[in-house]
Amino acid sequence: MAVFACAGCGTELTVPVTEVALPPHAHREGGDRYLPPLLDPGTFAVDPEPTEQPWRPWSAITAAEAAERGLYAPVDGLWSGPGGAVLLAPGDSRCTVLVPEWCDGCCAAAGDPNLACAGCGRTVGARIDDCYRWQAVWLHPRAVRRLPVEGPARPAGDGWTVPPAPPVEPGGWWSDRWSAAVGTALAEVLAASGGEPVATAPGLLTETFGRTLHRLLPGAPPARALRPAGPGLAAVPAPDIALVPRHPWTGAAWPAPPGTVAVPLDAGVWTYLAFPPPRLGHAPTTRLPAGEERDDPLPLRPIRLFEPDRYLLRHRLARLPAVQSPWLRAIYDRLGDRRHHPGA
């Protein structure tokens, strides 16, 4: 457990918080108009990648720098400041003030920086709660110090048992969390495919993964199977490519069955995909009298086709050595064409 304090005057800027893994949708923007907090209360995450000025275009990045940053394909550019920005739920910040003239949001607070220490006025980060943005507080790594405090290092429980994240919002839009999680995982599925077609079971897996894979990996017959694997699922027969849960605290992937390539997926998304809620007429009746069934409404249906987050898909692909293969580099370049929609 830790508290973050101002590096200038020592004022404590947060309540005690425990560390979890950075969510895959941390930098996802767009989607539904108003989004909830990015993290649960009482937790924090650290972004290892640099996110501060200066911004340098790809033309200014040397081959040695690209290799050091783990990049295997060209990107628009890179932030060159220090990594280690601290992500918090907004309610866990303390002794900070918004700087109104630095808030350039459409409907609420945005802009970076726009948050200052109440003790000394030093700029410490950004408060985000604008439309189409996840609510969050980001603390700059050079502006704060991490102070250890007594308390549990991780939240209670084993971390693997998490609530399922529904794929469709009440308004009929696909969940931003799903778009981000699937976009990130698709990069590793593509790399694991070796350029061969990938088969997915009908239903939600095909709607979210299968359509894009069919567009990017045309051909027949399907040579590799993709399906969930992990806690609570039968291990046999093992798929060629397994979607496994990503531990929300550590970011570690569930161990894949032997002979299977593991692709980590957001744990809440994985839980829903692996154990979808029962539909009307097919619900279990173990807790109800014999002959009676639940009358829950059918799951929400989306109003449009699913599209994975293209930015996060390319972001992850650029950091996989497999993208140096000509066939995968061609897909990477195709995804960079703004006229191409990966889910279409």
Rosetta silent file (secondary structure, phi, psi, omega in degrees, C-alpha in Angstrom):
SEQUENCE: MAVFACAGCGTELTVPVTEVALPPHAHREGGDRYLPPLLDPGTFAVDPEPTEQPWRPWSAITAAEAAERGLYAPVDGLWSGPGGAVLLAPGDSRCTVLVPEWCDGCCAAAGDPNLACAGCGRTVGARIDDCYRWQAVWLHPRAVRRLPVEGPARPAGDGWTVPPAPPVEPGGWWSDRWSAAVGTALAEVLAASGGEPVATAPGLLTETFGRTLHRLLPGAPPARALRPAGPGLAAVPAPDIALVPRHPWTGAAWPAPPGTVAVPLDAGVWTYLAFPPPRLGHAPTTRLPAGEERDDPLPLRPIRLFEPDRYLLRHRLARLPAVQSPWLRAIYDRLGDRRHHPGA
SCORE:     score description
SCORE:     0.000 S_00000001
   1 L     0.000  147.985 -175.031    0.000    0.000    0.000 S_00000001
   2 E  -146.696  161.065  170.156    1.239    3.499   -0.773 S_00000001
   3 E  -125.534  141.934  178.183    0.489    7.202   -0.577 S_00000001
   4 E  -106.252  130.615 -175.728    1.680    9.665   -3.218 S_00000001
   5 E  -120.819  155.692  177.709    3.015   13.008   -2.033 S_00000001
   6 E   -62.900  130.366  179.706    4.051   16.227   -3.764 S_00000001
   7 L   -71.130  -15.852 -179.239    7.741   16.109   -4.643 S_00000001
   8 L   -87.010  -52.364 -173.879    8.009   19.828   -3.890 S_00000001
   9 L  -116.364   -7.703  178.127    6.454   20.302   -0.447 S_00000001
  10 L    85.892    2.146  178.058    5.609   16.774    0.699 S_00000001
  11 L   -61.625  131.792  178.824    1.833   17.298    0.897 S_00000001
  12 E   -73.607  126.623 -173.031    0.055   13.947    0.625 S_00000001
  13 L  -104.487   -4.682 -179.124   -2.009   13.965   -2.563 S_00000001
  14 E  -140.461  162.650  166.549   -3.794   10.600   -2.244 S_00000001
  15 L   -78.128  168.875  173.917   -5.400    8.305    0.282 S_00000001
  16 L   -61.134  131.502 -176.437   -3.620    4.969    0.881 S_00000001
  17 E  -135.198  153.450  178.810   -3.984    2.885   -2.283 S_00000001
  18 E  -109.115  149.120 -173.012   -2.968   -0.600   -3.429 S_00000001
  19 E   -84.749  137.883  173.103   -1.302   -1.357   -6.759 S_00000001
  20 L  -131.381  172.822  179.132   -3.019   -3.158   -9.642 S_00000001
  21 L   -73.478  150.137  176.127   -2.093   -3.701  -13.295 S_00000001
  22 L   -65.407  124.352 -179.507   -2.665   -0.916  -15.811 S_00000001
  23 L   -63.280  146.501  178.993   -6.004   -1.654  -17.543 S_00000001
  24 L   -64.654  -19.190 -179.890   -5.766   -2.326  -21.292 S_00000001
  25 L   -97.893   18.451 -176.207   -8.328    0.433  -21.864 S_00000001
  26 L   -59.325  -35.055 -177.157   -6.310    3.060  -19.949 S_00000001
  27 L  -112.136   20.322  175.920   -5.666    5.120  -23.104 S_00000001
  28 L   -78.549  131.679  175.915   -8.884    4.314  -24.945 S_00000001
  29 L  -127.214  154.944 -179.849  -10.857    7.389  -26.025 S_00000001
  30 L    97.075 -176.969  178.899  -14.199    7.716  -27.763 S_00000001
  31 L    95.422 -138.967 -177.199  -17.279    5.550  -27.560 S_00000001
  32 L   -62.587  154.819 -171.307  -20.114    6.249  -25.142 S_00000001
  33 L   -66.151  -47.160 -179.718  -20.600    9.890  -24.151 S_00000001
  34 L  -120.673  127.501 -174.862  -19.945    9.590  -20.413 S_00000001
  35 L  -113.047  154.104 -179.218  -17.664    6.893  -19.041 S_00000001
  36 L   -78.974  179.127  174.992  -17.137    5.668  -15.462 S_00000001
  37 E   -59.430  144.657 -177.003  -13.898    5.839  -13.439 S_00000001
  38 L   -72.234  -34.223 -179.707  -11.040    3.948  -15.016 S_00000001
  39 L  -120.102  156.956  173.323   -9.937    2.280  -11.759 S_00000001
  40 L   -71.540  151.120  176.573  -11.755    0.971   -8.702 S_00000001
  41 L   -58.451  145.908  177.059  -11.532    3.110   -5.559 S_00000001
  42 L    83.122    9.916 -179.594   -8.545    2.373   -3.350 S_00000001
  43 E  -129.017  162.165  173.238   -6.244    1.256   -6.183 S_00000001
  44 E  -144.205  159.838  176.567   -3.567    2.747   -8.413 S_00000001
  45 E  -138.559  155.773 -179.223   -1.655    1.643  -11.509 S_00000001
  46 E  -117.933  129.606  177.021    1.600    2.764  -13.102 S_00000001
  47 E   -90.845  112.464 -176.421    2.057    3.291  -16.843 S_00000001
  48 L   -71.057  -21.806 -177.025    5.616    2.168  -17.688 S_00000001
  49 L   -80.520  144.639  175.827    5.669    3.909  -21.067 S_00000001
  50 L   -59.712  137.088 -179.349    6.716    7.564  -21.310 S_00000001
  51 L  -134.228   13.735 -177.480    3.704    9.854  -21.571 S_00000001
  52 L  -118.796  163.270  177.764    5.256   13.303  -21.113 S_00000001
  53 L   -58.583  152.664    5.664    6.891   15.916  -23.327 S_00000001
  54 L   -87.565  152.002  173.656    8.827   16.161  -25.497 S_00000001
  55 E   -91.046  130.551 -178.724    6.940   14.496  -28.352 S_00000001
  56 E  -123.188  129.105  177.926    9.234   13.364  -31.162 S_00000001
  57 E   -66.639  160.158 -177.995    8.046   12.283  -34.626 S_00000001
  58 H   -58.560  -32.294 -179.087    9.132    8.893  -35.969 S_00000001
  59 H   -64.037  -19.386  179.968   11.531   10.594  -38.394 S_00000001
  60 H   -96.997    0.877 -178.488   13.532   11.805  -35.385 S_00000001
  61 L   -95.384  124.989  178.450   13.764    8.366  -33.759 S_00000001
  62 L   -79.444  162.787  178.168   16.949    6.411  -34.501 S_00000001
  63 H   -60.915  -36.994  179.300   16.975    2.654  -35.059 S_00000001
  64 H   -65.603  -40.704  178.360   18.826    2.205  -31.759 S_00000001
  65 H   -65.941  -40.592  179.059   16.182    4.190  -29.871 S_00000001
  66 H   -61.626  -43.626  179.233   13.387    2.202  -31.491 S_00000001
  67 H   -64.001  -39.307  179.729   15.034   -1.068  -30.494 S_00000001
  68 H   -65.256  -33.128  179.181   15.550    0.185  -26.940 S_00000001
  69 L   -86.225    1.040  178.739   11.858    1.062  -26.707 S_00000001
  70 L    73.001   36.197  179.972   10.855   -2.359  -28.050 S_00000001
  71 L  -106.581  133.111 -177.200    9.444   -1.090  -31.341 S_00000001
  72 L  -121.593    5.632  176.766    9.527   -3.277  -34.449 S_00000001
  73 L  -150.519  153.405 -177.537    7.410   -1.150  -36.820 S_00000001
  74 L   -67.514  145.148  176.553    7.146    2.612  -37.434 S_00000001
  75 L  -126.347  173.417 -178.813    4.730    4.685  -35.343 S_00000001
  76 L   -62.284  -40.190 -178.997    3.625    8.320  -35.541 S_00000001
  77 E   173.940 -176.831 -176.158    6.038    9.335  -32.826 S_00000001
  78 E  -140.188  141.986  166.957    7.029    8.841  -29.198 S_00000001
  79 E   -73.195  141.256 -175.823    6.871   10.731  -25.961 S_00000001
  80 L  -115.117    3.761  176.075   10.399   11.110  -24.664 S_00000001
  81 L   -75.465 -176.101 -178.311    9.753   12.159  -21.065 S_00000001
  82 L   -72.374  149.231  171.831   10.014    9.734  -18.160 S_00000001
  83 L   -84.787  173.168  176.360    7.668    6.789  -17.813 S_00000001
  84 L   106.649   21.792  175.317    5.819    5.942  -14.630 S_00000001
  85 E   -60.532  141.138 -175.382    2.687    8.128  -14.662 S_00000001
  86 E  -102.088  125.398  179.893    0.403    7.140  -11.781 S_00000001
  87 E  -101.283  133.913 -179.772   -3.258    6.398  -12.494 S_00000001
  88 E  -135.418  156.984  165.913   -5.868    6.825   -9.742 S_00000001
  89 L   -70.870  139.878 -174.235   -9.614    6.785   -9.289 S_00000001
  90 H   -55.500  -35.498 -177.500  -10.674   10.457   -9.009 S_00000001
  91 H   -70.926   -9.086 -178.558  -12.096   10.042   -5.518 S_00000001
  92 H   -93.547   -1.019  177.634   -8.739    8.911   -4.139 S_00000001
  93 E   -86.194  150.451 -179.440   -6.951   12.213   -4.753 S_00000001
  94 L  -141.290  153.638  172.898   -6.503   14.719   -1.925 S_00000001
  95 L    54.283   39.100  174.837   -5.113   18.241   -1.482 S_00000001
  96 E  -124.755  154.826  179.254   -5.174   19.037   -5.195 S_00000001
  97 E  -132.439  143.133  174.197   -6.847   21.908   -7.049 S_00000001
  98 E   -76.644  142.658  174.773   -7.930   22.307  -10.641 S_00000001
  99 L  -101.855  102.202 -170.016   -6.368   25.128  -12.610 S_00000001
 100 H   -55.470  -40.720 -176.606   -9.367   26.463  -14.621 S_00000001
 101 H   -69.583  -10.310  177.335   -7.359   28.125  -17.387 S_00000001
 102 H  -102.815    3.234  179.818   -5.671   24.772  -18.114 S_00000001
 103 L   -95.773  105.784 -174.846   -8.939   22.816  -18.382 S_00000001
 104 L  -110.941   29.645 -178.349   -9.736   22.587  -22.075 S_00000001
 105 L   -73.740  166.529  178.924  -12.434   19.902  -22.013 S_00000001
 106 L   -78.929  -51.736 -176.090  -15.649   19.949  -23.991 S_00000001
 107 L  -115.687  -14.739 -177.636  -18.098   19.201  -21.175 S_00000001
 108 L  -160.355 -155.448 -173.407  -15.845   18.940  -18.099 S_00000001
 109 L   -75.210  136.508  172.026  -12.207   18.770  -17.029 S_00000001
 110 L  -156.360 -170.606 -177.951   -9.511   17.702  -19.488 S_00000001
 111 L    90.476  142.886 -179.326   -6.096   18.976  -20.484 S_00000001
 112 L  -140.880  114.661    6.358   -2.715   17.900  -19.185 S_00000001
 113 L   -88.868  157.852  171.642   -1.543   19.393  -16.901 S_00000001
 114 L  -147.824   10.642 -174.869   -4.534   20.918  -15.112 S_00000001
 115 E  -124.871  132.910 -177.948   -4.006   19.763  -11.525 S_00000001
 116 E  -127.113  156.239  176.406   -1.850   21.465   -8.897 S_00000001
 117 E   -71.074  131.798  179.617   -0.778   20.729   -5.334 S_00000001
 118 L   -71.424  -19.284 -178.244   -2.887   22.663   -2.827 S_00000001
 119 L   -78.952  -42.879 -174.340    0.154   23.033   -0.581 S_00000001
 120 L  -129.471   -5.511  179.340    2.628   24.751   -2.881 S_00000001
 121 L    82.967    2.804  179.967    0.903   25.229   -6.255 S_00000001
 122 L   -66.926  139.237  175.181    3.276   22.876   -8.077 S_00000001
 123 E   -68.083  127.854 -175.581    1.796   21.188  -11.166 S_00000001
 124 E  -122.626  -13.697 -178.747    1.283   17.529  -10.315 S_00000001
 125 E   165.628 -148.693 -175.001   -0.897   15.964  -13.007 S_00000001
 126 E  -142.135  140.867  172.282   -4.276   15.948  -14.703 S_00000001
 127 E  -107.772  123.610 -176.858   -7.902   15.383  -13.740 S_00000001
 128 E  -118.858  121.327  170.579   -9.944   13.878  -16.569 S_00000001
 129 L  -150.949   30.238 -179.779  -13.742   13.630  -16.554 S_00000001
 130 L   -76.312  167.035  177.169  -14.670   15.011  -19.964 S_00000001
 131 L   -63.212  147.468  179.913  -17.148   13.386  -22.305 S_00000001
 132 L    65.356   15.142  178.872  -15.859   10.335  -24.197 S_00000001
 133 L  -126.609  145.155  173.134  -13.029    9.986  -21.656 S_00000001
 134 L   -70.460  135.747  178.602  -12.548    7.583  -18.752 S_00000001
 135 E   -70.100  129.592 -174.456  -12.685    9.428  -15.425 S_00000001
 136 E  -164.952  160.239  164.989   -9.222    9.423  -13.931 S_00000001
 137 E  -119.071  128.019  176.421   -6.459   11.305  -12.172 S_00000001
 138 E  -113.044  123.946  177.077   -2.984   11.004  -13.674 S_00000001
 139 E  -101.555  133.302 -179.243   -0.019   12.089  -11.536 S_00000001
 140 L   -71.091  136.202 -175.303    3.230   13.053  -13.276 S_00000001
 141 L   -61.783  -32.493 -178.643    6.149   10.810  -12.283 S_00000001
 142 L   -83.365   -9.540 -174.720    8.534   13.726  -11.673 S_00000001
 143 L   -98.290  -10.114 -175.534    5.985   15.663   -9.607 S_00000001
 144 E  -132.060  161.925  173.865    5.222   13.086   -6.921 S_00000001
 145 E  -124.045  140.023  179.083    6.964   10.697   -4.543 S_00000001
 146 E   -90.717  123.374 -178.541    5.674    7.267   -3.570 S_00000001
 147 E  -114.559  124.936  177.689    5.583    6.735    0.189 S_00000001
 148 E   -70.989  143.127  175.398    5.014    3.262    1.661 S_00000001
 149 L  -135.632  161.644  179.238    2.299    2.931    4.307 S_00000001
 150 L   -69.689  141.518  179.665    1.005    0.040    6.354 S_00000001
 151 L   145.752  170.460 -178.189   -1.689   -2.010    4.729 S_00000001
 152 L   -66.151  142.209  179.051   -2.246   -4.836    2.230 S_00000001
 153 L   -74.557  -25.672 -178.980   -0.136   -4.740   -0.908 S_00000001
 154 L  -133.548  160.290  174.874   -3.032   -6.070   -2.994 S_00000001
 155 L   -61.922  167.516 -179.310   -6.843   -6.049   -2.761 S_00000001
 156 L   -71.841  153.547  179.556   -8.602   -8.905   -0.987 S_00000001
 157 L    98.586 -176.996 -178.721   -9.226  -12.197   -2.799 S_00000001
 158 L   -92.886  -10.038  178.193   -7.242  -14.138   -5.377 S_00000001
 159 L    87.554  -25.853 -178.337   -7.758  -11.641   -8.176 S_00000001
 160 L   -79.319  -27.471 -179.286   -8.896  -14.226  -10.714 S_00000001
 161 L   -88.583  102.387 -177.243  -12.546  -14.107   -9.646 S_00000001
 162 L  -128.097  154.019  176.913  -13.866  -10.873  -11.115 S_00000001
 163 L   -64.199  143.068  176.791  -17.337   -9.699  -12.180 S_00000001
 164 L   -68.037  143.301  177.947  -18.060  -10.211  -15.876 S_00000001
 165 L   -97.427  110.413 -179.233  -17.910   -7.066  -18.002 S_00000001
 166 L   -59.671  142.352 -177.171  -21.015   -6.899  -20.255 S_00000001
 167 L   -80.226  -17.309 -174.654  -20.125   -6.258  -23.908 S_00000001
 168 E  -123.005  132.658  177.980  -23.045   -3.916  -24.656 S_00000001
 169 L   -78.849  161.386 -179.200  -23.952   -0.679  -22.871 S_00000001
 170 L   -55.602  -29.640  178.992  -27.583    0.140  -21.989 S_00000001
 171 L   -78.472   -1.547 -179.950  -27.788    2.526  -24.946 S_00000001
 172 L    95.100    3.909  178.986  -26.938   -0.286  -27.358 S_00000001
 173 L   -89.170  146.958  172.667  -23.306    0.688  -27.897 S_00000001
 174 E   -63.459  142.111 -179.194  -20.492   -1.803  -27.689 S_00000001
 175 L   -63.348  134.921  175.202  -18.529   -1.396  -24.464 S_00000001
 176 H   -61.965  -34.827  179.823  -15.376    0.727  -24.730 S_00000001
 177 H   -63.222  -39.499  177.666  -13.702   -1.738  -22.404 S_00000001
 178 H   -67.916  -43.481 -179.843  -14.417   -4.550  -24.860 S_00000001
 179 H   -58.670  -41.368 -179.777  -13.195   -2.542  -27.852 S_00000001
 180 H   -70.840  -47.031 -177.002   -9.905   -1.854  -26.088 S_00000001
 181 H   -63.654  -43.901 -179.567   -9.410   -5.357  -24.677 S_00000001
 182 H   -68.968  -40.201  178.017  -10.203   -7.101  -27.960 S_00000001
 183 H   -58.681  -44.480  179.438   -8.071   -4.683  -29.966 S_00000001
 184 H   -65.716  -44.829 -178.200   -5.055   -5.362  -27.766 S_00000001
 185 H   -68.364  -33.630 -179.167   -5.592   -9.141  -27.750 S_00000001
 186 H   -58.795  -34.461  178.984   -6.167   -9.281  -31.522 S_00000001
 187 H   -59.021  -43.267 -178.621   -2.583   -8.171  -32.108 S_00000001
 188 H   -75.925  -30.090  174.618   -1.280  -11.254  -30.304 S_00000001
 189 H   -65.028  -43.356  178.228   -3.827  -13.537  -31.963 S_00000001
 190 H   -60.384  -45.094  179.817   -2.630  -12.323  -35.365 S_00000001
 191 H   -62.454  -39.471 -178.698    0.990  -12.939  -34.407 S_00000001
 192 H   -72.259  -20.489 -177.420    0.128  -16.430  -33.119 S_00000001
 193 H   -71.089  -23.433 -175.658   -1.753  -17.312  -36.307 S_00000001
 194 L    65.795   17.426 -179.050    1.404  -17.346  -38.410 S_00000001
 195 L    88.075    0.214  178.623   -0.672  -15.849  -41.230 S_00000001
 196 L   -91.074  153.953  178.083   -3.039  -18.825  -41.363 S_00000001
 197 L   -58.997  152.624 -179.647   -6.835  -18.479  -40.989 S_00000001
 198 E  -122.791  131.696 -179.457   -8.257  -18.720  -37.478 S_00000001
 199 E   -95.857  137.951  176.099  -11.546  -20.436  -36.617 S_00000001
 200 E  -129.060  147.483  178.829  -13.904  -19.083  -33.949 S_00000001
 201 L   -69.838  147.084  177.640  -17.104  -20.571  -32.565 S_00000001
 202 L   -58.433  151.433  179.496  -20.351  -18.866  -33.622 S_00000001
 203 L   114.897 -147.985 -174.139  -21.676  -16.234  -31.268 S_00000001
 204 H   -62.711  -35.480  179.580  -19.959  -13.508  -29.296 S_00000001
 205 H   -63.454  -40.170  177.719  -16.444  -14.782  -30.049 S_00000001
 206 H   -71.350  -38.001  179.152  -17.074  -14.501  -33.780 S_00000001
 207 H   -62.638  -37.504 -173.593  -18.767  -11.098  -33.406 S_00000001
 208 H   -95.839  -38.918 -179.404  -15.818   -9.610  -31.532 S_00000001
 209 H  -106.406  -44.997 -168.371  -12.777  -11.538  -32.809 S_00000001
 210 H   -62.039  -42.123 -176.726  -13.886  -13.663  -35.757 S_00000001
 211 H   -62.975  -43.955  179.830  -15.081  -10.975  -38.159 S_00000001
 212 H   -67.916  -41.350  178.654  -11.837   -9.018  -37.954 S_00000001
 213 H   -62.548  -38.168  179.032   -9.703  -12.148  -38.199 S_00000001
 214 H   -64.960  -36.537  179.455  -11.647  -13.227  -41.291 S_00000001
 215 H   -70.957  -38.820 -173.983  -10.991   -9.840  -42.897 S_00000001
 216 H   -89.935  -22.613 -179.403   -7.292   -9.775  -42.074 S_00000001
 217 L  -125.357   66.047 -178.418   -6.521  -13.490  -42.522 S_00000001
 218 L   -67.361  157.351  178.126   -8.559  -14.592  -45.545 S_00000001
 219 L   133.559  167.224 -179.514   -8.388  -18.154  -46.759 S_00000001
 220 L  -152.767  156.786   -7.322   -9.792  -21.616  -46.143 S_00000001
 221 L   -78.804  162.271  176.747  -10.033  -23.999  -44.504 S_00000001
 222 L   -57.108  132.760 -175.589   -9.400  -22.561  -40.994 S_00000001
 223 L  -104.050  -21.513 -176.421   -6.154  -24.005  -39.734 S_00000001
 224 E  -131.800  138.577 -177.544   -6.036  -22.767  -36.128 S_00000001
 225 E   -98.683  138.744  176.470   -8.736  -22.697  -33.457 S_00000001
 226 E  -120.508  127.705  173.796   -9.263  -19.777  -31.082 S_00000001
 227 E  -163.378  164.256 -179.281  -11.306  -20.070  -27.904 S_00000001
 228 E   -67.581  150.288  171.974  -11.154  -19.203  -24.188 S_00000001
 229 L  -147.834  147.998 -179.486   -9.170  -21.323  -21.746 S_00000001
 230 L   152.442 -161.680 -174.733   -8.576  -20.817  -18.065 S_00000001
 231 L   -61.486  127.638  177.820  -10.037  -21.290  -14.593 S_00000001
 232 L    90.317   -6.700  179.392  -13.296  -23.217  -14.586 S_00000001
 233 L  -106.424  146.979  177.391  -13.081  -24.342  -18.224 S_00000001
 234 L   -62.361  138.139 -176.181  -12.303  -27.854  -19.415 S_00000001
 235 L   -86.314  -12.075 -175.544   -8.670  -28.137  -20.505 S_00000001
 236 L  -125.140  136.050   -5.229   -9.258  -30.790  -23.210 S_00000001
 237 L   -79.605  145.962 -178.300   -9.123  -30.476  -26.114 S_00000001
 238 L   -77.060  137.207  177.288   -6.743  -27.560  -25.978 S_00000001
 239 L   -75.036  164.487  174.871   -7.169  -24.887  -28.697 S_00000001
 240 L   -66.749  -42.084  178.702   -4.298  -23.780  -30.910 S_00000001
 241 E  -125.999  123.273 -175.424   -4.654  -20.220  -29.577 S_00000001
 242 E  -111.396  128.087  169.481   -6.158  -19.719  -26.139 S_00000001
 243 E   -82.825  116.308 -176.820   -7.677  -16.526  -24.807 S_00000001
 244 E  -119.274  152.699 -179.216   -6.708  -16.584  -21.131 S_00000001
 245 E   -69.512  144.966  175.676   -7.518  -14.089  -18.354 S_00000001
 246 E   -98.641  122.874 -175.448   -5.013  -11.393  -17.514 S_00000001
 247 L   -61.494  125.010 -174.838   -4.619  -11.024  -13.768 S_00000001
 248 L   -69.017  -15.271  179.020   -6.018   -7.588  -12.839 S_00000001
 249 L   -94.015  -44.826 -173.091   -3.416   -7.032  -10.123 S_00000001
 250 L  -102.760  -19.781 -174.990   -0.197   -8.292  -11.671 S_00000001
 251 L    81.292   -0.021 -179.610   -0.964   -8.337  -15.395 S_00000001
 252 L   -73.796  146.890  178.778    0.232  -11.968  -15.587 S_00000001
 253 E   -88.322  146.540  173.286   -1.554  -14.337  -17.964 S_00000001
 254 L   -61.028  135.981 -178.336   -3.184  -17.560  -16.824 S_00000001
 255 L   -58.613  132.023 -178.969   -0.878  -20.464  -17.802 S_00000001
 256 L   -80.318  152.291  173.817   -1.885  -21.901  -21.163 S_00000001
 257 L   -60.420  154.340  178.566   -2.423  -25.627  -21.708 S_00000001
 258 L   -55.564  139.330  178.592    0.584  -27.456  -23.217 S_00000001
 259 L    78.407    8.103 -177.858    0.935  -26.919  -26.959 S_00000001
 260 L  -117.141  142.284  173.923   -1.243  -23.804  -26.873 S_00000001
 261 E   -89.433  123.171 -178.727   -0.311  -20.175  -27.482 S_00000001
 262 E   -89.276  133.434  174.396   -1.743  -18.015  -24.692 S_00000001
 263 E  -121.347  112.069 -177.997   -3.203  -14.599  -25.490 S_00000001
 264 E   -70.828  144.029 -178.477   -4.048  -12.564  -22.363 S_00000001
 265 E  -136.156  144.038  175.589   -7.402  -10.815  -22.228 S_00000001
 266 E   -42.898  130.137 -171.293   -8.908   -8.389  -19.717 S_00000001
 267 H   -61.333  -40.103  179.165  -10.216  -10.584  -16.877 S_00000001
 268 H   -66.858  -39.768  176.595  -13.714   -9.074  -16.824 S_00000001
 269 H   -66.007  -44.157  179.339  -14.065   -9.423  -20.591 S_00000001
 270 H   -60.048  -43.060 -178.091  -12.698  -12.978  -20.441 S_00000001
 271 H   -60.275  -43.457  178.791  -15.158  -13.948  -17.695 S_00000001
 272 H   -67.367  -40.491 -178.583  -18.146  -12.825  -19.758 S_00000001
 273 H   -67.496  -38.730 -177.909  -16.791  -14.490  -22.900 S_00000001
 274 H   -79.115  -32.313 -177.304  -16.047  -17.773  -21.109 S_00000001
 275 L  -132.314   69.640 -178.785  -19.230  -17.848  -19.017 S_00000001
 276 L   -64.512  149.539  179.941  -21.929  -15.849  -20.817 S_00000001
 277 L   -65.173  148.324 -179.743  -25.163  -15.371  -18.881 S_00000001
 278 L   -67.507  145.986  177.121  -27.932  -17.860  -19.716 S_00000001
 279 L   -88.215  160.747  179.350  -30.604  -16.812  -22.169 S_00000001
 280 L   -55.189  130.636  178.920  -34.317  -16.985  -21.467 S_00000001
 281 L    91.721  -10.362 -179.928  -35.543  -20.576  -21.667 S_00000001
 282 L  -127.826   17.106 -177.065  -32.073  -22.024  -21.191 S_00000001
 283 L   -80.080  148.320  175.550  -31.306  -20.828  -17.679 S_00000001
 284 L   -67.071  149.734 -176.597  -30.286  -23.250  -14.949 S_00000001
 285 L  -120.873   24.181 -175.542  -33.012  -23.987  -12.418 S_00000001
 286 L   -65.133  -25.272 -178.146  -30.934  -25.376   -9.567 S_00000001
 287 L  -104.364    6.607  179.621  -32.062  -22.626   -7.187 S_00000001
 288 L  -121.016  159.373  177.454  -35.701  -22.588   -8.275 S_00000001
 289 L   -58.239  152.453  179.932  -38.489  -25.154   -7.894 S_00000001
 290 L   -56.900  137.063  178.234  -38.602  -27.887  -10.519 S_00000001
 291 L    88.524   -5.187  178.868  -40.290  -26.798  -13.717 S_00000001
 292 L  -109.499  147.590 -179.896  -39.681  -23.087  -13.190 S_00000001
 293 L  -130.149  160.297  179.171  -37.154  -20.954  -15.016 S_00000001
 294 L   -67.646  149.846  178.275  -35.761  -17.479  -14.584 S_00000001
 295 L  -113.408   31.371  177.156  -37.558  -14.651  -16.367 S_00000001
 296 L   -61.993  149.077  177.817  -34.558  -12.350  -16.768 S_00000001
 297 L   -68.906  159.032  176.516  -34.621  -10.252  -19.966 S_00000001
 298 L   -62.460  151.891  176.089  -32.517  -11.251  -22.913 S_00000001
 299 L   -58.503  149.573  179.283  -28.989   -9.769  -23.050 S_00000001
 300 L   -61.657  143.157  176.694  -28.772   -6.384  -24.741 S_00000001
 301 L  -106.327  138.706 -178.761  -28.147   -6.430  -28.475 S_00000001
 302 L   -73.122  157.346 -178.713  -25.796   -3.878  -30.068 S_00000001
 303 L   -94.012   -1.632  178.173  -27.063   -1.375  -32.622 S_00000001
 304 L  -152.923  170.826  179.078  -24.026   -1.770  -34.890 S_00000001
 305 L   -71.617  151.444 -178.560  -21.230   -4.204  -35.729 S_00000001
 306 L   -73.354  139.806  173.463  -18.321   -4.537  -33.346 S_00000001
 307 L  -130.329  120.566  174.838  -15.085   -2.703  -34.093 S_00000001
 308 L   -67.943  157.862  178.554  -11.919   -3.325  -32.069 S_00000001
 309 L   -69.076  110.683 -175.986   -9.868   -0.312  -31.079 S_00000001
 310 H   -67.166  -38.540  179.910   -7.579    0.177  -34.069 S_00000001
 311 H   -59.869  -46.954 -178.794   -5.157    2.442  -32.222 S_00000001
 312 H   -70.963  -31.749  175.841   -4.558   -0.134  -29.483 S_00000001
 313 H   -62.519  -48.671  178.924   -4.378   -2.950  -32.041 S_00000001
 314 H   -68.914  -36.761  179.162   -1.600   -1.170  -33.943 S_00000001
 315 H   -58.140  -44.813 -179.446    0.054   -0.028  -30.714 S_00000001
 316 H   -72.880  -40.448  179.473    0.436   -3.628  -29.571 S_00000001
 317 H   -58.348  -41.548 -177.680    1.388   -4.959  -33.013 S_00000001
 318 L   -62.631  -18.448 -176.830    4.247   -2.459  -33.286 S_00000001
 319 L  -105.710   12.791  176.264    5.711   -3.925  -30.096 S_00000001
 320 L  -107.454  128.243  179.233    5.628   -7.581  -31.186 S_00000001
 321 H   -55.870  -28.970 -177.532    8.725   -8.986  -32.935 S_00000001
 322 H   -62.078  -20.181 -177.511    6.431  -10.964  -35.263 S_00000001
 323 H   -67.530  -11.829  175.976    5.406   -7.721  -37.000 S_00000001
 324 H   -73.671  -15.265  175.449    8.734   -7.850  -38.826 S_00000001
 325 L   -66.987  137.982 -175.980    7.339  -10.747  -40.899 S_00000001
 326 H   -55.093  -41.552 -177.445    6.248   -9.431  -44.312 S_00000001
 327 H   -65.878  -38.540 -179.500    2.680  -10.773  -44.039 S_00000001
 328 H   -78.614  -32.914  174.939    2.086   -9.207  -40.600 S_00000001
 329 H   -63.218  -36.675  177.799    3.812   -5.966  -41.542 S_00000001
 330 H   -63.310  -39.546  176.900    1.416   -5.728  -44.488 S_00000001
 331 H   -65.660  -42.508  178.988   -1.534   -6.067  -42.074 S_00000001
 332 H   -58.277  -47.028  179.574    0.026   -3.449  -39.800 S_00000001
 333 H   -65.184  -37.730  179.044    0.373   -0.997  -42.675 S_00000001
 334 H   -63.326  -39.976  179.353   -3.175   -1.747  -43.839 S_00000001
 335 H   -67.532  -21.090  177.043   -4.527   -0.944  -40.373 S_00000001
 336 L   -78.132  -10.687  177.756   -2.753    2.411  -40.577 S_00000001
 337 L   -78.800  117.078 -176.395   -4.915    3.376  -43.545 S_00000001
 338 L   -62.186  -18.238  179.769   -7.700    5.549  -42.110 S_00000001
 339 L   -79.831  -11.226 -176.888  -10.072    4.282  -44.774 S_00000001
 340 L   -99.267  130.012  175.426   -9.856    0.749  -43.400 S_00000001
 341 L  -108.890  117.717 -173.360  -12.033   -0.311  -40.467 S_00000001
 342 L   -62.271  -23.087 -178.280  -10.684   -3.543  -38.916 S_00000001
 343 L   -95.449   -2.851 -175.806  -14.133   -4.757  -37.876 S_00000001
 344 L   -77.144    0.000    0.000  -15.862   -4.065  -41.195 S_00000001
